[in-house]
């Protein structure tokens, strides 16, 4: 519901305008916000007022107002001051808090709806009926993005994102845990991957300026129906995980860019071990010395081009050929042959995947 800080900011602003002291107490008489400690002493009187049938009442020169949430008493407002405007300012303050209550409740309901939608906790008929009730457009184009970052205790990633990017009304921002935020972003028909990338990088840039560390953003594919948002979320989750394994140098990664890494990520570990053993015997391809690994990496980067690779490594062409021949004798794979190069490349990725998964076991 409404935070005490929001209530405090609201009555502070109204006091500055109307020159009236204000206090908000809950239905049990607990003071939630006040502009002067003097009014918190009236909490017991407020409890007596709560038992009365009146919605507003003057007691000992102070004005009391009831604020409801769907006919259930939620807050009581006390106004104190001199002059005829005390009642008017108090009434305005009660009206303002009532509107805040409705707005926050609607946001809570939408947030709950989006969470259940992402987690596939809703039946198809419920998705569209609740979307209609909450005024959520069912056929808008949307993409799900996951924002991850490391924060200190003083920074709330969710509130930071909501305060800066959640004011438009079309995008939904919710939390997975303290280090992850989900953004269900509405996109235009003309938006491309470039525009979505720009939005992702804007999140990264903003959060880094706010002191969030190791910011990563991953997103799924664009969907055209509200019921498909969960699919885009699952794709974004996979993009985040696969990105950490095979694209660890990138801060923004799209599901559509995962390539063969997406397939390797879904392989069971026993099958991966069997594959490595069949190809390399008892040796792992990442056990080669630094010189060999650098040669292999650069050779792949240059699309198996011997001349360009030797030039970038500052070695003679014959030296590179010698290294490739030596590697062939060790592994039985000739990286100058496309099929062998593909096998070796996949093997390197499989080993990287296995090491990543094993890191979670300890």
DRENTORBA-637669 format. One record per residue (C-alpha): residue number from 1; z, y, x; residue in three letters. Coordinates in Angstrom, 3 decimals, always signed. Layout:
# residues N
+-----+----------+----------+----------+------+
! pos !        w !        v !        u ! code !
+-----+----------+----------+----------+------+
! NUM !        Z !        Y !        X !  ALA !
...
+-----+----------+----------+----------+------+
***
This chain:
# residues 362
+-----+----------+----------+----------+------+
! pos !        w !        v !        u ! code !
+-----+----------+----------+----------+------+
!   1 !   +0.000 !   +0.000 !   +0.000 !  UNK !
!   2 !   +0.297 !   +3.652 !   +1.077 !  UNK !
!   3 !   +1.951 !   +3.996 !   +4.466 !  UNK !
!   4 !   +5.020 !   +6.198 !   +4.854 !  UNK !
!   5 !   +3.077 !   +8.333 !   +7.334 !  UNK !
!   6 !   +0.390 !   +9.089 !   +4.741 !  UNK !
!   7 !   +3.055 !   +9.985 !   +2.192 !  UNK !
!   8 !   +4.759 !  +12.245 !   +4.750 !  UNK !
!   9 !   +1.498 !  +14.006 !   +5.637 !  UNK !
!  10 !   +0.722 !  +14.521 !   +1.944 !  UNK !
!  11 !   +4.024 !  +16.150 !   +1.006 !  UNK !
!  12 !   +4.077 !  +18.205 !   +4.229 !  UNK !
!  13 !   +0.703 !  +19.656 !   +3.279 !  UNK !
!  14 !   +1.773 !  +20.383 !   -0.297 !  UNK !
!  15 !   +4.982 !  +22.023 !   +0.911 !  UNK !
!  16 !   +2.967 !  +24.304 !   +3.190 !  UNK !
!  17 !   +0.855 !  +25.360 !   +0.201 !  UNK !
!  18 !   +3.468 !  +25.576 !   -2.569 !  UNK !
!  19 !   +6.629 !  +26.390 !   -0.609 !  UNK !
!  20 !   +8.475 !  +23.599 !   -2.435 !  UNK !
!  21 !  +10.608 !  +20.888 !   -0.811 !  UNK !
!  22 !   +9.492 !  +17.369 !   -1.730 !  UNK !
!  23 !  +10.830 !  +13.838 !   -1.363 !  UNK !
!  24 !   +9.339 !  +10.424 !   -2.214 !  UNK !
!  25 !  +11.607 !   +7.458 !   -2.961 !  UNK !
!  26 !  +10.674 !   +3.931 !   -3.994 !  UNK !
!  27 !  +11.787 !   +2.165 !   -7.179 !  UNK !
!  28 !  +14.932 !   +0.912 !   -5.385 !  UNK !
!  29 !  +15.990 !   +4.406 !   -4.338 !  UNK !
!  30 !  +14.952 !   +4.154 !   -0.669 !  UNK !
!  31 !  +13.653 !   +7.399 !   +0.830 !  UNK !
!  32 !  +10.077 !   +6.969 !   +2.134 !  UNK !
!  33 !   +9.154 !  +10.558 !   +3.006 !  UNK !
!  34 !  +10.882 !  +13.945 !   +2.806 !  UNK !
!  35 !  +10.359 !  +17.541 !   +3.800 !  UNK !
!  36 !  +14.107 !  +18.177 !   +4.001 !  UNK !
!  37 !  +17.054 !  +15.767 !   +4.470 !  UNK !
!  38 !  +18.773 !  +17.558 !   +1.593 !  UNK !
!  39 !  +16.588 !  +15.773 !   -0.973 !  UNK !
!  40 !  +17.310 !  +12.259 !   +0.292 !  UNK !
!  41 !  +20.840 !  +12.784 !   -1.055 !  UNK !
!  42 !  +19.326 !  +12.785 !   -4.550 !  UNK !
!  43 !  +18.212 !   +9.132 !   -4.273 !  UNK !
!  44 !  +21.037 !   +7.895 !   -6.529 !  UNK !
!  45 !  +20.104 !  +10.445 !   -9.153 !  UNK !
!  46 !  +16.505 !   +9.224 !   -8.888 !  UNK !
!  47 !  +17.659 !   +5.681 !   -9.694 !  UNK !
!  48 !  +19.352 !   +6.976 !  -12.836 !  UNK !
!  49 !  +16.157 !   +8.839 !  -13.722 !  UNK !
!  50 !  +14.194 !   +5.592 !  -13.242 !  UNK !
!  51 !  +16.173 !   +3.984 !  -16.080 !  UNK !
!  52 !  +15.272 !   +6.766 !  -18.496 !  UNK !
!  53 !  +12.145 !   +6.652 !  -20.694 !  UNK !
!  54 !  +10.972 !  +10.080 !  -19.468 !  UNK !
!  55 !   +8.085 !  +10.428 !  -16.981 !  UNK !
!  56 !   +9.431 !  +13.749 !  -15.713 !  UNK !
!  57 !  +12.820 !  +15.386 !  -15.943 !  UNK !
!  58 !  +14.860 !  +18.296 !  -14.602 !  UNK !
!  59 !  +18.242 !  +17.348 !  -13.146 !  UNK !
!  60 !  +20.572 !  +19.909 !  -11.533 !  UNK !
!  61 !  +17.703 !  +22.321 !  -10.906 !  UNK !
!  62 !  +15.429 !  +19.702 !   -9.285 !  UNK !
!  63 !  +12.304 !  +18.225 !  -10.839 !  UNK !
!  64 !  +11.856 !  +14.414 !  -10.954 !  UNK !
!  65 !   +8.551 !  +12.637 !  -11.547 !  UNK !
!  66 !   +7.592 !   +8.966 !  -11.929 !  UNK !
!  67 !   +4.494 !   +7.510 !  -10.262 !  UNK !
!  68 !   +3.109 !   +4.221 !  -11.577 !  UNK !
!  69 !   +0.929 !   +1.430 !  -10.287 !  UNK !
!  70 !   -0.675 !   -0.185 !  -13.350 !  UNK !
!  71 !   +2.316 !   +0.653 !  -15.560 !  UNK !
!  72 !   +4.741 !   -0.589 !  -12.888 !  UNK !
!  73 !   +7.037 !   +2.086 !  -11.436 !  UNK !
!  74 !   +6.110 !   +2.446 !   -7.754 !  UNK !
!  75 !   +7.505 !   +5.806 !   -6.569 !  UNK !
!  76 !   +9.616 !   +8.719 !   -7.713 !  UNK !
!  77 !   +9.007 !  +12.247 !   -6.525 !  UNK !
!  78 !  +11.721 !  +14.898 !   -6.281 !  UNK !
!  79 !  +10.796 !  +18.598 !   -6.056 !  UNK !
!  80 !  +13.268 !  +21.340 !   -5.111 !  UNK !
!  81 !  +12.756 !  +25.074 !   -4.895 !  UNK !
!  82 !  +13.127 !  +28.385 !   -6.625 !  UNK !
!  83 !  +10.813 !  +29.899 !   -9.170 !  UNK !
!  84 !   +8.594 !  +28.591 !  -11.939 !  UNK !
!  85 !   +6.118 !  +26.876 !   -9.629 !  UNK !
!  86 !   +8.481 !  +24.003 !   -8.715 !  UNK !
!  87 !   +7.389 !  +21.960 !  -11.712 !  UNK !
!  88 !   +3.709 !  +22.736 !  -11.149 !  UNK !
!  89 !   +3.788 !  +21.842 !   -7.425 !  UNK !
!  90 !   +5.805 !  +18.715 !   -8.165 !  UNK !
!  91 !   +3.318 !  +17.683 !  -10.844 !  UNK !
!  92 !   +0.434 !  +18.261 !   -8.422 !  UNK !
!  93 !   +2.170 !  +16.221 !   -5.727 !  UNK !
!  94 !   +2.797 !  +13.351 !   -8.159 !  UNK !
!  95 !   -0.846 !  +13.474 !   -9.252 !  UNK !
!  96 !   -2.040 !  +13.452 !   -5.634 !  UNK !
!  97 !   +0.130 !  +10.445 !   -4.726 !  UNK !
!  98 !   -1.036 !   +8.659 !   -7.882 !  UNK !
!  99 !   -4.657 !   +9.119 !   -6.785 !  UNK !
! 100 !   -3.815 !   +7.908 !   -3.269 !  UNK !
! 101 !   -2.201 !   +4.834 !   -4.809 !  UNK !
! 102 !   -5.369 !   +4.025 !   -6.749 !  UNK !
! 103 !   -7.624 !   +4.632 !   -3.731 !  UNK !
! 104 !   -5.521 !   +2.498 !   -1.388 !  UNK !
! 105 !   -5.264 !   -0.279 !   -3.956 !  UNK !
! 106 !   -9.040 !   -0.311 !   -4.356 !  UNK !
! 107 !   -9.476 !   -0.420 !   -0.582 !  UNK !
! 108 !   -6.968 !   -3.271 !   -0.355 !  UNK !
! 109 !   -8.854 !   -5.190 !   -3.065 !  UNK !
! 110 !  -12.178 !   -4.624 !   -1.293 !  UNK !
! 111 !  -10.686 !   -5.661 !   +2.026 !  UNK !
! 112 !   -9.319 !   -8.844 !   +0.460 !  UNK !
! 113 !  -12.705 !   -9.529 !   -1.153 !  UNK !
! 114 !  -14.579 !   -9.102 !   +2.137 !  UNK !
! 115 !  -12.151 !  -11.359 !   +4.013 !  UNK !
! 116 !  -12.538 !  -14.144 !   +1.457 !  UNK !
! 117 !  -16.288 !  -13.620 !   +1.459 !  UNK !
! 118 !  -16.481 !  -13.991 !   +5.244 !  UNK !
! 119 !  -14.361 !  -17.146 !   +5.193 !  UNK !
! 120 !  -16.363 !  -18.798 !   +2.358 !  UNK !
! 121 !  -13.321 !  -18.827 !   +0.083 !  UNK !
! 122 !  -15.209 !  -17.658 !   -3.015 !  UNK !
! 123 !  -17.402 !  -19.467 !   -5.524 !  UNK !
! 124 !  -20.888 !  -18.023 !   -6.016 !  UNK !
! 125 !  -20.078 !  -16.782 !   -9.517 !  UNK !
! 126 !  -16.887 !  -15.106 !   -8.231 !  UNK !
! 127 !  -18.772 !  -13.317 !   -5.453 !  UNK !
! 128 !  -21.043 !  -11.438 !   -7.848 !  UNK !
! 129 !  -18.427 !  -10.798 !  -10.546 !  UNK !
! 130 !  -15.940 !   -9.366 !   -8.032 !  UNK !
! 131 !  -18.662 !   -7.370 !   -6.262 !  UNK !
! 132 !  -19.557 !   -5.768 !   -9.595 !  UNK !
! 133 !  -15.915 !   -5.031 !  -10.413 !  UNK !
! 134 !  -15.311 !   -3.442 !   -7.002 !  UNK !
! 135 !  -18.621 !   -1.522 !   -7.071 !  UNK !
! 136 !  -20.014 !   -3.382 !   -4.061 !  UNK !
! 137 !  -23.821 !   -3.458 !   -4.094 !  UNK !
! 138 !  -24.821 !   -7.156 !   -4.082 !  UNK !
! 139 !  -28.376 !   -6.841 !   -2.749 !  UNK !
! 140 !  -27.960 !   -4.334 !   +0.096 !  UNK !
! 141 !  -29.121 !   -5.346 !   +3.579 !  UNK !
! 142 !  -26.127 !   -5.987 !   +5.816 !  UNK !
! 143 !  -25.290 !   -7.307 !   +9.278 !  UNK !
! 144 !  -21.918 !   -8.621 !  +10.410 !  UNK !
! 145 !  -20.581 !   -7.415 !  +13.749 !  UNK !
! 146 !  -17.508 !   -8.559 !  +15.667 !  UNK !
! 147 !  -15.788 !   -6.027 !  +17.920 !  UNK !
! 148 !  -13.364 !   -7.351 !  +20.515 !  UNK !
! 149 !  -11.206 !   -5.496 !  +22.991 !  UNK !
! 150 !   -7.886 !   -5.487 !  +24.781 !  UNK !
! 151 !   -5.419 !   -2.831 !  +23.708 !  UNK !
! 152 !   -1.893 !   -1.807 !  +24.492 !  UNK !
! 153 !   +0.913 !   -1.749 !  +21.929 !  UNK !
! 154 !   +0.226 !   +1.902 !  +21.224 !  UNK !
! 155 !   -3.358 !   +1.279 !  +20.078 !  UNK !
! 156 !   -4.310 !   -0.433 !  +16.801 !  UNK !
! 157 !   -7.941 !   -1.533 !  +17.103 !  UNK !
! 158 !   -8.437 !   -1.873 !  +13.343 !  UNK !
! 159 !   -7.042 !   +1.540 !  +12.468 !  UNK !
! 160 !   -8.998 !   +3.097 !  +15.329 !  UNK !
! 161 !  -12.259 !   +1.660 !  +13.988 !  UNK !
! 162 !  -11.472 !   +2.530 !  +10.383 !  UNK !
! 163 !  -10.555 !   +6.110 !  +11.207 !  UNK !
! 164 !  -13.790 !   +6.729 !  +13.104 !  UNK !
! 165 !  -16.381 !   +4.530 !  +11.384 !  UNK !
! 166 !  -14.957 !   +3.619 !   +7.979 !  UNK !
! 167 !  -15.266 !   +6.930 !   +6.159 !  UNK !
! 168 !  -18.858 !   +6.425 !   +4.937 !  UNK !
! 169 !  -17.943 !   +3.990 !   +2.197 !  UNK !
! 170 !  -20.886 !   +1.609 !   +2.691 !  UNK !
! 171 !  -19.501 !   -0.294 !   +5.680 !  UNK !
! 172 !  -16.505 !   -2.611 !   +5.474 !  UNK !
! 173 !  -14.111 !   -2.866 !   +8.411 !  UNK !
! 174 !  -11.469 !   -5.581 !   +8.426 !  UNK !
! 175 !   -9.338 !   -7.466 !  +10.964 !  UNK !
! 176 !   -9.449 !  -11.013 !  +12.299 !  UNK !
! 177 !   -6.513 !  -10.635 !  +14.677 !  UNK !
! 178 !   -5.022 !   -7.897 !  +16.830 !  UNK !
! 179 !   -7.900 !   -8.019 !  +19.329 !  UNK !
! 180 !  -10.823 !   -8.504 !  +16.920 !  UNK !
! 181 !  -12.346 !   -6.402 !  +14.177 !  UNK !
! 182 !  -15.163 !   -7.362 !  +11.808 !  UNK !
! 183 !  -17.651 !   -4.739 !  +10.654 !  UNK !
! 184 !  -19.898 !   -5.609 !   +7.712 !  UNK !
! 185 !  -22.471 !   -2.886 !   +8.222 !  UNK !
! 186 !  -25.057 !   -1.822 !   +5.679 !  UNK !
! 187 !  -28.477 !   -1.189 !   +7.240 !  UNK !
! 188 !  -31.635 !   +0.498 !   +6.019 !  UNK !
! 189 !  -34.965 !   -1.257 !   +5.500 !  UNK !
! 190 !  -36.340 !   +0.609 !   +8.503 !  UNK !
! 191 !  -33.495 !   -0.381 !  +10.815 !  UNK !
! 192 !  -34.460 !   -2.707 !  +13.656 !  UNK !
! 193 !  -32.514 !   -4.530 !  +16.354 !  UNK !
! 194 !  -32.745 !   -1.335 !  +18.417 !  UNK !
! 195 !  -30.857 !   +0.669 !  +15.772 !  UNK !
! 196 !  -28.228 !   -2.054 !  +15.351 !  UNK !
! 197 !  -27.844 !   -2.178 !  +19.140 !  UNK !
! 198 !  -27.286 !   +1.589 !  +19.151 !  UNK !
! 199 !  -24.498 !   +1.216 !  +16.595 !  UNK !
! 200 !  -22.917 !   -1.572 !  +18.662 !  UNK !
! 201 !  -23.046 !   +0.502 !  +21.852 !  UNK !
! 202 !  -21.571 !   +3.477 !  +19.992 !  UNK !
! 203 !  -18.563 !   +1.284 !  +19.075 !  UNK !
! 204 !  -18.209 !   +0.223 !  +22.708 !  UNK !
! 205 !  -18.472 !   +3.769 !  +24.083 !  UNK !
! 206 !  -16.005 !   +5.180 !  +21.558 !  UNK !
! 207 !  -13.383 !   +2.462 !  +22.088 !  UNK !
! 208 !  -13.582 !   +2.697 !  +25.868 !  UNK !
! 209 !  -12.967 !   +6.448 !  +25.629 !  UNK !
! 210 !   -9.913 !   +5.677 !  +23.496 !  UNK !
! 211 !   -8.497 !   +3.396 !  +26.196 !  UNK !
! 212 !   -9.569 !   -0.015 !  +24.878 !  UNK !
! 213 !  -10.468 !   -2.409 !  +27.706 !  UNK !
! 214 !  -13.111 !   -5.138 !  +28.007 !  UNK !
! 215 !  -14.913 !   -4.148 !  +24.816 !  UNK !
! 216 !  -17.513 !   -6.646 !  +23.591 !  UNK !
! 217 !  -19.632 !   -6.473 !  +20.446 !  UNK !
! 218 !  -21.578 !   -9.373 !  +18.938 !  UNK !
! 219 !  -23.634 !   -9.433 !  +15.758 !  UNK !
! 220 !  -25.508 !  -11.898 !  +13.568 !  UNK !
! 221 !  -28.803 !  -11.568 !  +11.739 !  UNK !
! 222 !  -29.475 !   -9.136 !   +8.898 !  UNK !
! 223 !  -28.959 !  -10.644 !   +5.430 !  UNK !
! 224 !  -30.225 !   -9.364 !   +2.079 !  UNK !
! 225 !  -27.633 !  -10.804 !   -0.304 !  UNK !
! 226 !  -23.861 !  -10.383 !   -0.429 !  UNK !
! 227 !  -23.459 !  -14.176 !   -0.593 !  UNK !
! 228 !  -25.105 !  -14.512 !   +2.852 !  UNK !
! 229 !  -22.670 !  -12.220 !   +4.665 !  UNK !
! 230 !  -20.574 !  -15.234 !   +5.720 !  UNK !
! 231 !  -23.617 !  -16.712 !   +7.475 !  UNK !
! 232 !  -24.114 !  -13.507 !   +9.450 !  UNK !
! 233 !  -20.390 !  -13.619 !  +10.350 !  UNK !
! 234 !  -20.649 !  -17.199 !  +11.653 !  UNK !
! 235 !  -23.669 !  -16.169 !  +13.724 !  UNK !
! 236 !  -21.730 !  -13.210 !  +15.143 !  UNK !
! 237 !  -18.838 !  -15.528 !  +16.077 !  UNK !
! 238 !  -21.216 !  -17.854 !  +17.889 !  UNK !
! 239 !  -22.873 !  -14.894 !  +19.613 !  UNK !
! 240 !  -19.463 !  -13.714 !  +20.840 !  UNK !
! 241 !  -18.548 !  -17.146 !  +22.242 !  UNK !
! 242 !  -21.952 !  -17.971 !  +23.728 !  UNK !
! 243 !  -22.224 !  -14.460 !  +25.138 !  UNK !
! 244 !  -19.004 !  -14.949 !  +27.109 !  UNK !
! 245 !  -20.413 !  -18.132 !  +28.650 !  UNK !
! 246 !  -24.028 !  -17.309 !  +29.459 !  UNK !
! 247 !  -24.206 !  -13.488 !  +29.193 !  UNK !
! 248 !  -20.807 !  -12.493 !  +30.567 !  UNK !
! 249 !  -22.278 !   -9.382 !  +32.194 !  UNK !
! 250 !  -23.337 !   -7.959 !  +28.799 !  UNK !
! 251 !  -21.081 !   -6.015 !  +26.461 !  UNK !
! 252 !  -23.369 !   -6.263 !  +23.425 !  UNK !
! 253 !  -25.059 !   -9.490 !  +22.386 !  UNK !
! 254 !  -27.090 !  -10.476 !  +19.315 !  UNK !
! 255 !  -27.313 !  -13.953 !  +17.812 !  UNK !
! 256 !  -31.099 !  -13.758 !  +18.054 !  UNK !
! 257 !  -30.853 !  -13.341 !  +21.858 !  UNK !
! 258 !  -28.847 !  -16.488 !  +22.598 !  UNK !
! 259 !  -31.864 !  -18.720 !  +23.224 !  UNK !
! 260 !  -31.136 !  -22.203 !  +24.529 !  UNK !
! 261 !  -27.493 !  -21.266 !  +25.082 !  UNK !
! 262 !  -27.028 !  -21.538 !  +21.313 !  UNK !
! 263 !  -28.073 !  -25.199 !  +21.436 !  UNK !
! 264 !  -25.978 !  -26.073 !  +24.481 !  UNK !
! 265 !  -22.898 !  -24.512 !  +22.864 !  UNK !
! 266 !  -23.094 !  -27.049 !  +20.036 !  UNK !
! 267 !  -23.243 !  -30.095 !  +22.325 !  UNK !
! 268 !  -20.161 !  -32.350 !  +22.593 !  UNK !
! 269 !  -18.563 !  -32.371 !  +26.039 !  UNK !
! 270 !  -18.961 !  -36.178 !  +26.561 !  UNK !
! 271 !  -22.707 !  -35.838 !  +26.012 !  UNK !
! 272 !  -22.848 !  -32.962 !  +28.527 !  UNK !
! 273 !  -21.041 !  -35.049 !  +31.159 !  UNK !
! 274 !  -23.416 !  -37.936 !  +30.546 !  UNK !
! 275 !  -26.413 !  -35.635 !  +31.000 !  UNK !
! 276 !  -25.122 !  -34.215 !  +34.302 !  UNK !
! 277 !  -24.331 !  -37.689 !  +35.614 !  UNK !
! 278 !  -27.819 !  -38.990 !  +34.749 !  UNK !
! 279 !  -29.559 !  -36.055 !  +36.411 !  UNK !
! 280 !  -27.407 !  -35.535 !  +39.519 !  UNK !
! 281 !  -25.456 !  -38.748 !  +39.874 !  UNK !
! 282 !  -21.878 !  -37.953 !  +40.767 !  UNK !
! 283 !  -22.616 !  -34.443 !  +42.039 !  UNK !
! 284 !  -22.477 !  -31.235 !  +40.026 !  UNK !
! 285 !  -25.283 !  -28.660 !  +40.536 !  UNK !
! 286 !  -22.757 !  -25.873 !  +41.024 !  UNK !
! 287 !  -21.303 !  -27.586 !  +44.089 !  UNK !
! 288 !  -24.183 !  -26.458 !  +46.311 !  UNK !
! 289 !  -23.465 !  -23.922 !  +49.040 !  UNK !
! 290 !  -23.784 !  -20.202 !  +48.395 !  UNK !
! 291 !  -27.147 !  -19.936 !  +50.168 !  UNK !
! 292 !  -28.697 !  -22.665 !  +48.017 !  UNK !
! 293 !  -27.304 !  -21.240 !  +44.776 !  UNK !
! 294 !  -28.582 !  -17.751 !  +45.651 !  UNK !
! 295 !  -32.010 !  -19.192 !  +46.409 !  UNK !
! 296 !  -32.105 !  -21.079 !  +43.112 !  UNK !
! 297 !  -30.980 !  -18.046 !  +41.092 !  UNK !
! 298 !  -33.516 !  -15.724 !  +42.690 !  UNK !
! 299 !  -36.281 !  -18.325 !  +42.301 !  UNK !
! 300 !  -35.597 !  -18.529 !  +38.557 !  UNK !
! 301 !  -35.398 !  -14.737 !  +38.259 !  UNK !
! 302 !  -38.893 !  -14.468 !  +39.734 !  UNK !
! 303 !  -40.396 !  -17.099 !  +37.406 !  UNK !
! 304 !  -40.804 !  -19.724 !  +40.168 !  UNK !
! 305 !  -42.883 !  -17.342 !  +42.297 !  UNK !
! 306 !  -42.452 !  -18.397 !  +45.948 !  UNK !
! 307 !  -43.930 !  -15.253 !  +47.523 !  UNK !
! 308 !  -41.885 !  -12.784 !  +45.458 !  UNK !
! 309 !  -38.681 !  -14.797 !  +45.903 !  UNK !
! 310 !  -39.031 !  -14.964 !  +49.702 !  UNK !
! 311 !  -39.749 !  -11.228 !  +49.789 !  UNK !
! 312 !  -36.604 !  -10.375 !  +47.785 !  UNK !
! 313 !  -34.482 !  -12.744 !  +49.874 !  UNK !
! 314 !  -35.887 !  -11.219 !  +53.093 !  UNK !
! 315 !  -36.871 !  -14.648 !  +54.415 !  UNK !
! 316 !  -40.151 !  -16.190 !  +55.535 !  UNK !
! 317 !  -42.113 !  -18.072 !  +52.900 !  UNK !
! 318 !  -41.833 !  -21.279 !  +54.969 !  UNK !
! 319 !  -38.030 !  -20.907 !  +55.026 !  UNK !
! 320 !  -37.971 !  -20.811 !  +51.244 !  UNK !
! 321 !  -40.262 !  -23.839 !  +51.036 !  UNK !
! 322 !  -37.949 !  -25.681 !  +53.435 !  UNK !
! 323 !  -34.938 !  -24.904 !  +51.217 !  UNK !
! 324 !  -36.766 !  -26.102 !  +48.103 !  UNK !
! 325 !  -37.842 !  -29.292 !  +49.874 !  UNK !
! 326 !  -34.250 !  -29.912 !  +50.954 !  UNK !
! 327 !  -33.052 !  -29.387 !  +47.378 !  UNK !
! 328 !  -35.679 !  -31.827 !  +46.139 !  UNK !
! 329 !  -34.444 !  -34.527 !  +48.516 !  UNK !
! 330 !  -30.861 !  -33.974 !  +47.355 !  UNK !
! 331 !  -31.467 !  -33.892 !  +43.591 !  UNK !
! 332 !  -34.877 !  -35.447 !  +43.083 !  UNK !
! 333 !  -35.991 !  -32.268 !  +41.331 !  UNK !
! 334 !  -38.759 !  -30.006 !  +42.648 !  UNK !
! 335 !  -38.113 !  -26.514 !  +41.306 !  UNK !
! 336 !  -41.773 !  -25.605 !  +41.902 !  UNK !
! 337 !  -42.639 !  -28.024 !  +39.099 !  UNK !
! 338 !  -42.006 !  -26.416 !  +35.712 !  UNK !
! 339 !  -40.490 !  -29.508 !  +34.066 !  UNK !
! 340 !  -38.053 !  -30.059 !  +36.946 !  UNK !
! 341 !  -37.167 !  -26.357 !  +36.965 !  UNK !
! 342 !  -36.351 !  -26.488 !  +33.226 !  UNK !
! 343 !  -34.158 !  -29.550 !  +33.748 !  UNK !
! 344 !  -32.271 !  -27.867 !  +36.586 !  UNK !
! 345 !  -31.841 !  -24.623 !  +34.637 !  UNK !
! 346 !  -30.427 !  -26.459 !  +31.622 !  UNK !
! 347 !  -28.114 !  -28.449 !  +33.900 !  UNK !
! 348 !  -26.693 !  -25.236 !  +35.376 !  UNK !
! 349 !  -26.082 !  -23.883 !  +31.869 !  UNK !
! 350 !  -24.449 !  -27.141 !  +30.746 !  UNK !
! 351 !  -22.063 !  -27.051 !  +33.712 !  UNK !
! 352 !  -21.185 !  -23.440 !  +32.940 !  UNK !
! 353 !  -20.511 !  -24.380 !  +29.320 !  UNK !
! 354 !  -18.288 !  -27.333 !  +30.312 !  UNK !
! 355 !  -16.227 !  -25.181 !  +32.686 !  UNK !
! 356 !  -15.749 !  -22.569 !  +29.964 !  UNK !
! 357 !  -14.573 !  -25.169 !  +27.446 !  UNK !
! 358 !  -12.282 !  -26.848 !  +29.983 !  UNK !
! 359 !  -10.578 !  -23.505 !  +30.652 !  UNK !
! 360 !   -9.143 !  -23.661 !  +27.103 !  UNK !
! 361 !   -7.587 !  -27.057 !  +27.709 !  UNK !
! 362 !   -5.135 !  -25.774 !  +30.293 !  UNK !
+-----+----------+----------+----------+------+
***
